[in-house]
């Protein structure tokens, strides 16, 4: 398993911490890539070269105002936004973009599931996937908890949407936090061999005001079951996506914990 972390990659201290503790890659905010000034783009290129750490994944794909379903879909605006983000991202090592974007893809009042499905499929087939094919980047559909989006809430729903899109370039993501919040069974991941392209991990239960935080101890949650299911589905990448008050302290602890579990699973499979 290759491990990354979702962080503000434009901040040098974050990149330094990630490189020093040994993450394989970093996961950026796609909106930051799509709206970056030339000055920020130069900073990103410098940091990637300096710390030898690719921006291999990006989340937060679309802002809420760029709808993928409903009467206000703007294909031209979507194409321009996506193309800019992919162009910069690809130059930084981008391989996967996470399509969570609950505000963009949700069913608006008066819509039903069938129309939302048709519109989102049209977005994938006619707007997104041609651009992703041109950039040679994968699109990964992220199920979100119902409190954040009323469309695509389980990994199997995400996988079905990916299959219906009709391209091997689109797959599903498993996020431990969203799965726990949605009551989605971890066992369901194992059925998605070949279509689970990426994953997110965190301590999925609230700590005080934090909805999710960094995984720090093996006895706080059974992370092994999640990582084992990812392995069975052929998922090769997992990013820590969580909040922390001390990134420099928590990031290396989380990575050491995850690598230790992954080595244990590797030994069990030998």
N, C-alpha and C positions, 0 to 999 in steps of 0.2 A: 504494500500500500504506500502511496505517496501522499504526504501530508502538507497542507498549506494552511494559511490563515487569512481571514477577511480583515483588512485593515486599510487605513488611509495611506496608500503606497506613495502618495506625493510628499509625505513627511519623512525626511531623512532619518530621524531617530527610529521610526517604526521599521524602516528597511534595515537599519543597522542591527536592531534587536533580532529581526527575523533571520538575517544572515548569520549572526553569531550563534543563535541557538539551533540552527540547522534545518529550518523549513525547506522543503523542496521547491516551493513556489509561493507566491502571494496572490490573493484574490482581491481585485479592485472593485470600485464602484463604477459601473458602466456609464452612468450619467456624468461622472467626472471626466471620463474619456471622451464622451460625445460633446462635451461643452468646454473642453480644455483650450486655453489660449496657446499661442505658439510658445510663449515663455514657459508655461506649465508643461507642455509637451517636451521641451528641451530638458527641463528638470527631471521628468520621468525617465527619459532616455539615459541621462547621466546616472541616475540612481540604479537603474537596472544594470548598466555596464559596471558601475563601481562595486556593487554588492553581488553581482553574478546571480541575480535572483529574478527569474522571469515572472511577468504578470500573466500567469497561465490561465486564470479564470477571472470572470467579472460577474458581479451580481447587480441587483437594482437596475434591471435592464431598461425599463421604460418608466417615465414619470406618469403620474395619474392623468395628466391632461392629454396625453397621446393615447387615445383609446384604440383598442383592437377589436371592439365590438360595439354595436349600437349605431345610431344615426350620425354621430359626429366623427367617425373614423376619417382621418386625413392621410391618404396613402403617400402623397408627396412629402409631407412633413415627417412621416414615419421613415420613409426611405432616406431622406437627407440626414436625419438624426442617427439612424442605424449605421449608415455608410461611414459617417465621420468617426463614430465610436469604434467600428471595426478596423478602419484604416489605422488609427493610432494604436489600438490594442494589438493588432497583428504585428506591428513594428516592435512591440514590447514582449512578444512571445505568447500572445493570446491564443488559446485553443478551445475554450468553452465559455459560453455566456449563459447565465442562469436567468430564465424567464419566470420570475415570481410575479412582480408587478401587479399586485392585487387591484390597485386603483385603475389600471389600464384595461385589465381583462375581465373585470367583474360584470355581473348582470345588473344593469341599471333598472330602476322601477319600470314595470311594464314589459320587461323582457322575460323570456322563459329559457330553460336550459337548451332547448333545441336551437333557438335562434342564436344564443351565445356560442354554442358549439359550432354552428355554421360560420358565424363571423370570425371566430378565432381560427378556425381551419383555413378560411380564406386569407386571413392575415399571414398565417404561417406559409401557405402555399404560394401566394402571389406577391407578397411583400418581403417577408423576412428571409425565407429559405434561398431565393435566388442570390441575395446579397451574402448570406452565410456560405453558400457554395463557392461564390467568387472569391471570398476571403479564406476559404478552407478552414472554417471554424464551426464547431458543433454548437447547437442550441439545445439547452437543457431545461425542461419544464419542471418547475418547482411547485409541488402541492403546498398550499398555505392553510393554516388553521381557519376554521369558519369565521372567527372574529375578525380576520383580516381580508377575507375574500369569500364570495359565495359561489365560486366556480373553480373546480379542480382542487379537492381537499385531501386526496389520498394518492399514494404512489401508484396504485393501479389505474386510477383515473388519469394521472399524468402519462403513464405508459400507453394507455388506450388512445389519448389525444396524439401522442407521438406517432403511434402506428398509423392512425387515420390520416396523419399529414402526408404519409406516403413517401417518406425520405429516410434513409439510414443516417442522415445528418442530424436528426432530432431525436432526443431520448428523454428520460426522466431523471429526477433527482430525489434522493431520500434525505430529509432533514429530521434529525432525531427530535428536536423541539416541536416542530409542527406535527410530527407523527404522534407524539405523546398528547399534545393538546387536542388533536383531532380524534384520538382513540383509534388510530390506525395501527394495526398489528405489525410488529417488526418482522414476523414470519412472512408477511406478504412480500418483503423485499426479495426473498430467495426465489420467488417465481418469475423474476424479471430479468433473467439471464439474457444478456445481449442488448438490453434496452435501458439499463441503469448506468448512466454516463458519469454521475458525479454525486457527492454527498456532503452534507454539513453536519457537524457534531457540536454539542454543548452539554452542559449540565442542564437538563430540560425542565427543571422544577425551579420555581421562583426562590431567590435568596433576597429577602427583604423587598426592595423596590425593583430589583433586577428580574426581568422575566426569564432570562437565561444567562448563564455565566460560564466561565471557562471550566472545563473538566479538570479537576485538580487531584482527585484521590480515587483509587480503584474501588474503595468501599462505599462511595457515595451513590453510585449507580452502576448497573451492570452494562458497562460500555462494551464488554466482550461480545455479548449477544448481538449488538448492533453491528460491530465490525465483522463478526463472523458471517452475518447475513449479507453484508456488502461483498465479502469475498465470494460467497456462493453465487451471487448474482454477477460476478465478474467486474464489479466496480473497482477502479484502480486509484481513485483520488478521493480524498476526504479533507475538507477545510473546517477549521474551527471557526464558528460564527457565533459570537457572544459578546457580552459587555464585560468590561473589567475596569477597576479603578487604578490598576498598576500593570500595564501591558508588559513592561520589561521584567516584572516579577512572575506574572502568571503564564506568559507565552511559553517560556522554556519548560515550566513544570507540566503544562498541558501536553506539549510535544513529547516529553520524556514518558509521560503516562501512556500516550497513544502508541508510541513506538514499542514500548514494553509489551503492551497487549498484542500488538501486531506480530512481534517476534514469537510470543507464546503460541499464537494461532499458527504461525508458520511451522514451528516445531511440532505441533499437534498433527499437522498435515503431512509430515514427512514419515 
